[in-house]
Amino acid sequence: MENKNKSVEEGGMPFTVKNYVMMLVGVLVIVLGFILMSGGGEHTVTEFDETIFSFRRITLAPIVVVAGFVIVGVSIMKRFKRSDKE
């Protein structure tokens, strides 16, 4: 238990470069999910556009967003071993 907290107590960073890369990937996946959700605006007030109920917006985009949050959560909780180069 001492070895895991040793680098934090010595003033080292709590995350490694791999953690930050995983966090960045997770954030990019979340942004991709929100991009997939966007669009489908109506052109006129009197017409109803059925494209807002497409598979991409109702099913795929929320799954992608949740996957991005899982990636970010794992990147925060996972402890990678530090190499001598870092």
N, CA, C and O atoms as a DFTB+ gen file, in Angstrom:
344 C
 N C O
     1  1       0.815      -1.193       0.000
     2  2       0.000       0.000       0.000
     3  2       0.861       1.260       0.000
     4  3       0.456       2.294      -0.532
     5  1       2.053       1.171       0.601
     6  2       2.913       2.351       0.650
     7  2       3.418       2.738      -0.728
     8  3       3.520       3.926      -1.035
     9  1       3.734       1.763      -1.563
    10  2       4.275       2.060      -2.888
    11  2       3.284       2.810      -3.755
    12  3       3.687       3.668      -4.540
    13  1       1.997       2.512      -3.636
    14  2       0.996       3.168      -4.475
    15  2       0.868       4.644      -4.131
    16  3       0.699       5.471      -5.027
    17  1       0.942       4.982      -2.879
    18  2       0.790       6.375      -2.462
    19  2       2.120       7.104      -2.374
    20  3       2.145       8.307      -2.118
    21  1       3.214       6.408      -2.578
    22  2       4.539       7.001      -2.438
    23  2       4.762       8.144      -3.419
    24  3       5.277       9.193      -3.030
    25  1       4.383       7.964      -4.692
    26  2       4.623       9.005      -5.682
    27  2       3.750      10.232      -5.431
    28  3       4.171      11.353      -5.715
    29  1       2.543      10.038      -4.906
    30  2       1.671      11.170      -4.615
    31  2       2.217      11.945      -3.418
    32  3       2.188      13.175      -3.405
    33  1       2.714      11.222      -2.413
    34  2       3.263      11.884      -1.230
    35  2       4.543      12.634      -1.541
    36  3       4.835      13.648      -0.907
    37  1       5.307      12.154      -2.503
    38  2       6.557      12.809      -2.870
    39  2       6.337      13.988      -3.800
    40  3       7.307      14.588      -4.262
    41  1       5.107      14.333      -4.082
    42  2       4.833      15.461      -4.956
    43  2       4.648      15.064      -6.398
    44  3       4.554      15.934      -7.263
    45  1       4.592      13.766      -6.689
    46  2       4.386      13.304      -8.050
    47  2       2.939      13.483      -8.470
    48  3       2.060      13.734      -7.646
    49  1       2.716      13.351      -9.735
    50  2       1.363      13.481     -10.263
    51  2       0.574      12.206      -9.964
    52  3       1.130      11.110     -10.032
    53  1      -0.709      12.334      -9.635
    54  2      -1.505      11.136      -9.333
    55  2      -1.850      10.309     -10.568
    56  3      -2.156       9.123     -10.450
    57  1      -1.805      10.921     -11.752
    58  2      -2.121      10.212     -12.989
    59  2      -0.889      10.132     -13.868
    60  3       0.004      10.977     -13.805
    61  1      -0.864       9.084     -14.695
    62  2       0.217       8.955     -15.667
    63  2      -0.256       9.526     -16.999
    64  3      -1.399       9.964     -17.132
    65  1       0.629       9.514     -17.965
    66  2       0.283      10.002     -19.297
    67  2      -0.824       9.139     -19.906
    68  3      -1.688       9.642     -20.625
    69  1      -0.791       7.835     -19.612
    70  2      -1.819       6.934     -20.135
    71  2      -3.201       7.322     -19.601
    72  3      -4.190       7.256     -20.332
    73  1      -3.270       7.725     -18.332
    74  2      -4.542       8.166     -17.772
    75  2      -5.070       9.387     -18.521
    76  3      -6.252       9.449     -18.861
    77  1      -4.204      10.341     -18.774
    78  2      -4.633      11.554     -19.465
    79  2      -5.044      11.265     -20.906
    80  3      -5.983      11.875     -21.418
    81  1      -4.347      10.342     -21.561
    82  2      -4.713       9.980     -22.933
    83  2      -6.082       9.307     -22.948
    84  3      -6.916       9.597     -23.806
    85  1      -6.308       8.400     -21.988
    86  2      -7.615       7.734     -21.904
    87  2      -8.731       8.742     -21.616
    88  3      -9.824       8.634     -22.172
    89  1      -8.459       9.720     -20.750
    90  2      -9.456      10.755     -20.467
    91  2      -9.773      11.552     -21.725
    92  3     -10.938      11.835     -22.004
    93  1      -8.755      11.912     -22.476
    94  2      -8.958      12.662     -23.708
    95  2      -9.776      11.859     -24.710
    96  3     -10.672      12.402     -25.356
    97  1      -9.476      10.579     -24.843
    98  2     -10.243       9.718     -25.744
    99  2     -11.701       9.652     -25.286
   100  3     -12.613       9.727     -26.110
   101  1     -11.922       9.513     -23.984
   102  2     -13.284       9.477     -23.460
   103  2     -14.052      10.749     -23.743
   104  3     -15.223      10.700     -24.120
   105  1     -13.408      11.882     -23.567
   106  2     -14.065      13.169     -23.845
   107  2     -14.383      13.289     -25.333
   108  3     -15.447      13.788     -25.700
   109  1     -13.482      12.842     -26.179
   110  2     -13.740      12.890     -27.621
   111  2     -14.902      11.978     -28.008
   112  3     -15.685      12.320     -28.894
   113  1     -15.023      10.825     -27.357
   114  2     -16.144       9.926     -27.627
   115  2     -17.455      10.573     -27.170
   116  3     -18.473      10.444     -27.849
   117  1     -17.439      11.263     -26.035
   118  2     -18.634      11.970     -25.567
   119  2     -19.042      13.055     -26.559
   120  3     -20.219      13.189     -26.890
   121  1     -18.076      13.819     -27.025
   122  2     -18.363      14.873     -28.005
   123  2     -18.919      14.264     -29.288
   124  3     -19.850      14.811     -29.880
   125  1     -18.359      13.139     -29.721
   126  2     -18.877      12.456     -30.902
   127  2     -20.331      12.040     -30.701
   128  3     -21.144      12.164     -31.616
   129  1     -20.658      11.552     -29.516
   130  2     -22.038      11.172     -29.222
   131  2     -22.982      12.347     -29.305
   132  3     -24.081      12.220     -29.844
   133  1     -22.577      13.489     -28.782
   134  2     -23.433      14.670     -28.869
   135  2     -23.558      15.181     -30.299
   136  3     -24.600      15.711     -30.684
   137  1     -22.505      15.024     -31.076
   138  2     -22.597      15.407     -32.494
   139  2     -23.590      14.499     -33.217
   140  3     -24.360      14.957     -34.062
   141  1     -23.565      13.197     -32.875
   142  2     -24.520      12.273     -33.481
   143  2     -25.964      12.613     -33.093
   144  3     -26.888      12.364     -33.867
   145  1     -26.158      13.176     -31.909
   146  2     -27.502      13.550     -31.461
   147  2     -28.020      14.818     -32.136
   148  3     -29.231      15.030     -32.204
   149  1     -27.136      15.641     -32.623
   150  2     -27.551      16.951     -33.134
   151  2     -28.240      16.845     -34.484
   152  3     -28.219      15.803     -35.139
   153  1     -28.842      17.938     -34.876
   154  2     -29.500      18.013     -36.178
   155  2     -30.956      17.650     -36.109
   156  3     -31.504      17.430     -35.029
   157  1     -31.582      17.587     -37.260
   158  2     -32.988      17.201     -37.332
   159  2     -33.950      18.320     -37.042
   160  3     -35.097      18.076     -36.668
   161  1     -33.502      19.539     -37.207
   162  2     -34.387      20.667     -36.982
   163  2     -35.452      20.776     -38.056
   164  3     -35.245      20.360     -39.196
   165  1     -36.579      21.332     -37.688
   166  2     -37.667      21.473     -38.650
   167  2     -37.436      22.704     -39.507
   168  3     -36.937      23.728     -39.041
   169  1     -37.807      22.579     -40.762
   170  2     -37.584      23.672     -41.697
   171  2     -38.668      24.740     -41.566
   172  3     -38.380      25.933     -41.661
   173  1     -39.892      24.322     -41.353
   174  2     -40.982      25.274     -41.159
   175  2     -41.757      24.887     -39.905
   176  3     -41.639      23.765     -39.411
   177  1     -42.530      25.804     -39.410
   178  2     -43.289      25.570     -38.186
   179  2     -44.445      24.599     -38.421
   180  3     -44.827      23.871     -37.505
   181  1     -45.001      24.574     -39.616
   182  2     -46.183      23.756     -39.878
   183  2     -45.857      22.313     -40.257
   184  3     -46.748      21.465     -40.230
   185  1     -44.613      22.010     -40.608
   186  2     -44.229      20.656     -40.997
   187  2     -43.540      19.950     -39.844
   188  3     -42.766      20.556     -39.104
   189  1     -43.831      18.648     -39.694
   190  2     -43.165      17.835     -38.680
   191  2     -42.135      16.953     -39.374
   192  3     -42.448      16.264     -40.345
   193  1     -40.932      16.980     -38.878
   194  2     -39.840      16.222     -39.480
   195  2     -39.614      14.933     -38.696
   196  3     -39.295      14.982     -37.508
   197  1     -39.775      13.785     -39.343
   198  2     -39.642      12.480     -38.696
   199  2     -38.183      12.082     -38.433
   200  3     -37.943      11.090     -37.745
   201  1     -37.224      12.815     -38.951
   202  2     -35.826      12.407     -38.798
   203  2     -35.318      12.547     -37.368
   204  3     -34.250      12.029     -37.041
   205  1     -36.065      13.237     -36.511
   206  2     -35.607      13.337     -35.125
   207  2     -35.738      12.004     -34.403
   208  3     -35.143      11.827     -33.340
   209  1     -36.496      11.066     -34.945
   210  2     -36.670       9.758     -34.343
   211  2     -35.837       8.682     -35.027
   212  3     -36.193       7.505     -34.988
   213  1     -34.747       9.070     -35.643
   214  2     -33.916       8.095     -36.348
   215  2     -33.129       7.234     -35.352
   216  3     -32.954       7.605     -34.191
   217  1     -32.667       6.094     -35.827
   218  2     -31.870       5.175     -34.999
   219  2     -30.635       5.867     -34.457
   220  3     -30.246       5.652     -33.309
   221  1     -30.021       6.696     -35.282
   222  2     -28.790       7.373     -34.884
   223  2     -29.000       8.270     -33.672
   224  3     -28.175       8.280     -32.758
   225  1     -30.089       9.018     -33.657
   226  2     -30.324       9.975     -32.573
   227  2     -30.932       9.342     -31.328
   228  3     -30.653       9.788     -30.215
   229  1     -31.752       8.318     -31.492
   230  2     -32.462       7.739     -30.357
   231  2     -31.661       6.622     -29.687
   232  3     -31.726       6.475     -28.467
   233  1     -30.914       5.839     -30.451
   234  2     -30.245       4.670     -29.892
   235  2     -28.730       4.793     -29.906
   236  3     -28.086       4.638     -28.868
   237  1     -28.163       5.066     -31.055
   238  2     -26.712       5.045     -31.203
   239  2     -26.022       6.146     -30.399
   240  3     -25.055       5.872     -29.689
   241  1     -26.497       7.371     -30.498
   242  2     -25.843       8.495     -29.836
   243  2     -25.811       8.346     -28.314
   244  3     -24.757       8.570     -27.719
   245  1     -26.918       7.979     -27.654
   246  2     -26.825       7.791     -26.195
   247  2     -25.868       6.667     -25.792
   248  3     -25.192       6.774     -24.769
   249  1     -25.803       5.597     -26.579
   250  2     -24.870       4.516     -26.277
   251  2     -23.432       5.018     -26.382
   252  3     -22.590       4.671     -25.554
   253  1     -23.153       5.830     -27.391
   254  2     -21.804       6.380     -27.571
   255  2     -21.454       7.313     -26.416
   256  3     -20.326       7.282     -25.923
   257  1     -22.398       8.139     -25.976
   258  2     -22.145       9.060     -24.865
   259  2     -21.861       8.281     -23.577
   260  3     -20.912       8.594     -22.859
   261  1     -22.675       7.278     -23.288
   262  2     -22.459       6.475     -22.079
   263  2     -21.114       5.758     -22.154
   264  3     -20.407       5.674     -21.150
   265  1     -20.752       5.245     -23.321
   266  2     -19.447       4.594     -23.486
   267  2     -18.313       5.586     -23.204
   268  3     -17.302       5.220     -22.604
   269  1     -18.480       6.833     -23.634
   270  2     -17.465       7.850     -23.354
   271  2     -17.327       8.119     -21.866
   272  3     -16.214       8.275     -21.364
   273  1     -18.462       8.174     -21.149
   274  2     -18.395       8.370     -19.699
   275  2     -17.750       7.177     -19.000
   276  3     -17.044       7.350     -18.007
   277  1     -17.984       5.982     -19.505
   278  2     -17.346       4.788     -18.930
   279  2     -15.832       4.851     -19.151
   280  3     -15.060       4.522     -18.251
   281  1     -15.416       5.265     -20.325
   282  2     -13.984       5.380     -20.618
   283  2     -13.333       6.397     -19.682
   284  3     -12.247       6.150     -19.159
   285  1     -13.988       7.535     -19.468
   286  2     -13.436       8.548     -18.564
   287  2     -13.374       8.005     -17.138
   288  3     -12.387       8.219     -16.434
   289  1     -14.420       7.307     -16.712
   290  2     -14.423       6.740     -15.364
   291  2     -13.317       5.718     -15.165
   292  3     -12.653       5.704     -14.128
   293  1     -13.124       4.867     -16.154
   294  2     -12.055       3.871     -16.063
   295  2     -10.696       4.555     -16.050
   296  3      -9.798       4.132     -15.323
   297  1     -10.537       5.598     -16.838
   298  2      -9.244       6.287     -16.874
   299  2      -8.929       6.966     -15.547
   300  3      -7.759       7.123     -15.199
   301  1      -9.939       7.366     -14.812
   302  2      -9.710       7.973     -13.500
   303  2      -9.400       6.895     -12.462
   304  3      -8.521       7.081     -11.620
   305  1     -10.108       5.782     -12.517
   306  2      -9.968       4.750     -11.494
   307  2      -8.767       3.828     -11.715
   308  3      -8.229       3.285     -10.751
   309  1      -8.344       3.645     -12.950
   310  2      -7.257       2.707     -13.261
   311  2      -5.917       3.309     -12.882
   312  3      -5.636       4.474     -13.165
   313  1      -5.105       2.502     -12.242
   314  2      -3.770       2.955     -11.869
   315  2      -2.758       2.240     -12.764
   316  3      -2.576       1.027     -12.660
   317  1      -2.108       2.992     -13.635
   318  2      -1.082       2.449     -14.508
   319  2       0.265       2.530     -13.803
   320  3       0.500       3.419     -12.985
   321  1       1.134       1.599     -14.129
   322  2       2.484       1.632     -13.540
   323  2       3.270       2.740     -14.214
   324  3       3.159       2.970     -15.418
   325  1       4.058       3.411     -13.413
   326  2       4.888       4.485     -13.948
   327  2       6.173       3.902     -14.519
   328  3       6.763       2.986     -13.946
   329  1       6.588       4.435     -15.631
   330  2       7.859       4.016     -16.204
   331  2       8.945       4.993     -15.713
   332  3       8.633       6.036     -15.138
   333  1      10.181       4.654     -15.939
   334  2      11.280       5.503     -15.486
   335  2      11.363       6.789     -16.305
   336  3      11.945       7.775     -15.854
   337  1      10.787       6.783     -17.504
   338  2      10.863       7.943     -18.378
   339  2       9.959       9.057     -17.923
   340  3      10.220      10.219     -18.234
   341  1       8.882       8.741     -17.183
   342  2       7.904       9.780     -16.793
   343  2       8.344      10.528     -15.566
   344  3       7.642      11.429     -15.107
